[in-house]
Amino acid sequence: MDDHVKILKDLLLRCPFTQTINRTAVPYLFVCKFSEKIIPLPSATPHYIFYVADGSVRFHTPNGILDYVAGQYSISTVDMPFDGQAVEQTNGSILALVANFTADEIFSVLLSFRGNLAETIANESLPVSFMEQADKNVTDCFIRLISLLDDETSLDFMADHIKREIIFHILCGSCGSRFLQSIAGAKQNSEIYDINSWIKQNFRQPFRVEELAKQNNMSISALHQKFKRTIGMGILQCQKRLRLSEARRLMLNDDLSVTNAAFEVGYESVSQFIRDYKKMFGFPPKDDIRHLRNKFAETGKNRIETDK
């Protein structure tokens, strides 16, 4: 473990945080401590960083199975699930930090950039060493914030400054390009991100696009066009990908059968589920799960990106 990550973990362990999502004296900062298997992620804010300080957490997304260990972080994206899974609890709990941002705060940082830095980030052209240092700087920012929690006078002044630093380092780090794309889309079509969040919560249930459009005071054609332009896929395709990703998680982690997983996520036809699953992941469900388990066993790693 990196020395700076260890410093942060030790600071957090010395604080009297309980087994929950703990509010701190910093309005945008939360400390998560969980001993349960399922780790909830933020749902009230579209822009956040989820930083793992101790243990490891797994996310099942349409783009792959991703594990984050201490010192790594994930940023909010349109396909980010509402919860993760504890993979390793080194001290009996998962310790993580969540920092929330508004789109205006992020754009304020972007507007302070000089030269073509924003364009370089968008094109993923920053040097790898620069991005790696930026990721480490995120850890250092959290160390400073946690260290100031008992110093109310300094914290009142420093908290907003450190927030801007965190945003800057995220943009310059390994997640910068995806973070930039997510922010740009949310700023232009915030109502579509709200609809996307609703679909994430209700993907198991059938729904009519016509009703969704009516509830959001939009025409059906406008909803379809805006959703596809913002999210990158159609509404029903988004629902299907969420269903299949959740079914994959249920079969891999909870040992559900193909039939039970299909019905659990809202499919009425197992044969249709198998066809959709193979189209998305490249293999029928049983073959895919066997392949994943063999891959994990061979490599000892739990991070697989499918890019589907």
C-alpha positions, -999 to 999 in steps of 0.1 A, spaced: 0 0 0 12 35 -9 25 54 21 0 83 15 -29 58 13 -18 43 46 -17 77 62 -52 84 51 -65 50 62 -49 55 97 -64 90 100 -99 75 92 -95 46 116 -87 70 145 -119 89 139 -151 76 156 -170 69 124 -199 44 127 -211 17 103 -230 39 79 -225 68 56 -211 94 80 -216 131 75 -186 153 83 -180 189 91 -173 194 54 -207 196 36 -196 178 5 -175 151 22 -189 118 36 -170 89 52 -185 54 44 -178 25 67 -195 -8 59 -192 -43 71 -220 -55 49 -216 -72 15 -235 -45 -4 -220 -10 -5 -245 17 -14 -234 45 -37 -247 81 -38 -280 86 -56 -289 122 -47 -261 138 -66 -250 132 -102 -213 141 -97 -191 125 -71 -159 107 -65 -160 73 -46 -125 68 -31 -116 35 -15 -94 40 16 -93 4 29 -105 -29 15 -117 -34 -20 -151 -28 -37 -165 -43 -69 -188 -27 -94 -208 -45 -120 -215 -22 -150 -225 -28 -186 -189 -20 -195 -173 -46 -173 -166 -59 -138 -144 -34 -120 -126 -38 -86 -112 -8 -68 -86 -13 -40 -73 11 -14 -60 43 -32 -82 39 -62 -113 58 -70 -143 58 -93 -162 88 -106 -199 92 -114 -208 81 -149 -241 73 -166 -236 36 -162 -225 36 -126 -247 13 -105 -264 24 -73 -244 -1 -52 -212 -21 -51 -200 -53 -35 -174 -56 -8 -146 -79 -20 -121 -76 8 -125 -61 42 -90 -58 57 -102 -44 90 -136 -59 91 -151 -30 71 -148 -11 39 -136 24 44 -144 49 16 -147 86 10 -174 103 -11 -171 139 -22 -200 155 -41 -197 183 -67 -220 204 -86 -217 209 -124 -211 246 -118 -182 239 -94 -166 217 -120 -171 242 -148 -156 269 -126 -124 249 -124 -124 242 -161 -128 279 -169 -96 286 -149 -76 263 -171 -50 280 -193 -40 270 -228 -54 238 -242 -55 217 -210 -92 209 -213 -88 198 -249 -58 176 -239 -78 160 -212 -107 153 -236 -84 137 -261 -67 116 -234 -34 131 -244 -19 139 -209 13 120 -201 7 89 -180 31 100 -153 12 133 -150 -21 114 -146 -6 91 -120 7 120 -100 -28 137 -102 -44 105 -88 -19 106 -59 -27 142 -53 -63 133 -48 -52 112 -18 -32 141 -4 -62 164 -7 -83 139 13 -55 136 39 -56 174 44 -94 175 47 -96 147 73 -67 163 92 -87 195 94 -119 181 107 -111 191 143 -99 225 133 -131 244 126 -114 278 119 -90 265 93 -116 241 78 -141 269 71 -115 286 50 -98 256 34 -127 233 25 -137 251 -7 -101 255 -18 -94 219 -13 -126 209 -32 -113 229 -62 -80 211 -60 -97 177 -59 -118 186 -90 -86 197 -107 -67 165 -99 -96 143 -109 -98 161 -143 -60 156 -148 -60 120 -135 -68 86 -150 -106 93 -150 -104 128 -164 -117 123 -199 -147 103 -187 -154 128 -159 -153 157 -184 -177 139 -208 -201 131 -180 -201 167 -168 -206 182 -202 -236 159 -209 -252 166 -175 -248 204 -179 -266 204 -212 -294 178 -204 -298 175 -166 -334 162 -170 -321 133 -191 -297 123 -163 -327 124 -139 -345 100 -162 -315 78 -164 -313 76 -126 -350 67 -125 -344 39 -150 -315 26 -129 -338 23 -99 -367 8 -119 -351 -13 -146 -366 -46 -134 -401 -33 -140 -417 -29 -174 -425 7 -183 -438 26 -213 -416 53 -230 -448 72 -237 -455 75 -199 -419 84 -192 -421 112 -218 -454 125 -203 -441 125 -168 -412 147 -179 -433 170 -201 -415 159 -233 -427 145 -266 -417 109 -273 -395 119 -302 -377 146 -282 -371 122 -253 -357 95 -276 -334 120 -293 -322 137 -262 -317 104 -243 -296 88 -271 -276 119 -276 -268 123 -239 -265 87 -227 -252 72 -259 -280 46 -264 -318 43 -266 -340 41 -235 -349 4 -238 -314 -5 -247 -303 12 -215 -328 -8 -195 -317 -40 -212 -280 -34 -204 -289 -27 -167 -309 -59 -166 -282 -80 -181 -254 -65 -159 -275 -72 -128 -282 -108 -140 -245 -114 -145 -238 -102 -110 -265 -124 -95 -251 -155 -113 -215 -148 -106 -218 -137 -70 -250 -152 -57 -250 -184 -77 -284 -179 -92 -294 -201 -120 -299 -187 -155 -336 -190 -152 -338 -174 -117 -315 -146 -128 -335 -138 -159 -368 -136 -139 -352 -117 -111 -342 -88 -134 -375 -86 -152 -373 -110 -182 -404 -130 -190 -386 -153 -216 -355 -172 -206 -347 -179 -243 -348 -141 -250 -326 -134 -220 -300 -159 -233 -300 -143 -268 -296 -108 -253 -270 -119 -229 -249 -135 -256 -252 -105 -278 -240 -82 -250 -213 -103 -234 -202 -126 -263 -211 -159 -246 -242 -176 -233 -247 -170 -196 -233 -204 -183 -202 -201 -205 -196 -165 -196 -198 -171 -158 -175 -202 -161 -151 -181 -182 -151 -153 -156 -145 -176 -127 -116 -193 -145 -102 -159 -154 -103 -147 -118 -87 -180 -106 -59 -178 -132 -50 -142 -128 -59 -135 -91 -74 -103 -104 -110 -92 -104 -110 -63 -129 -124 -72 -163 -135 -46 -187 -157 -59 -216 -161 -27 -236 -196 -38 -247 
